[in-house]
């Protein structure tokens, strides 16, 4: 939640204004102001709007952690899944984007598994692919469903308003597509275990929204 003064108890118009701005921040990069000259329109970022209202551009995420590292090696006999992070290079972005791959620990030789692209929820502002709640959830899912799961890390609002998360989800899907089409330089886990004839896209909450937006853009290509 936004942290400035006593926003937990919205008793002033400032607090109400902030909550309204947070909503619009998730859906646009800038707002416009019409000056005395009707032909002159100035664009302002949401950050400038916050500064005008006297609030800092900060977001304290009280939900989402703890965050866990991937477990690419079997560490105990009861471990049901392995995971590893595959870095993605987003064009023109400094964001540390990655996909966390999950596979069951017990896979019969020469067995190919369906692929599930998973996009986590969190209202576009919470959680990450490395959040413990999703890490444990996908460990269980890959073991029970018997599938390779690719969990997508995407940029969060309000620091990165929409369509940033849509673009990251689309980039991850297109990366999987390139892996399916490429026989060289393919990720070893995908090369050994992925059945690219059976690919599913699954999202929860905001992740489901990202799925719909990404697929719509893919079908338009």
Secondary structure, 3 states (H helix, E strand, C coil): CCCCCCCCCCCCHHHHHHHHHHHHHCCCCEEEEECCCCCCEEEEEHHHHHHHHCCCCCCCCCCCCCECCCCCCCCCCCCCEEEEEEECCCCCCCCCCEEEEEEECCCCCCCCEEEEEEECCCCCCCCCCCEHHHHHHHHHHHHHHCEEEEEECCCCCCCCCCCHHHHHHHHHHHHHHHHHHCCCCCCHHHHHHEEEEEEEEEECCHHHHHHHHHHHHHHHC
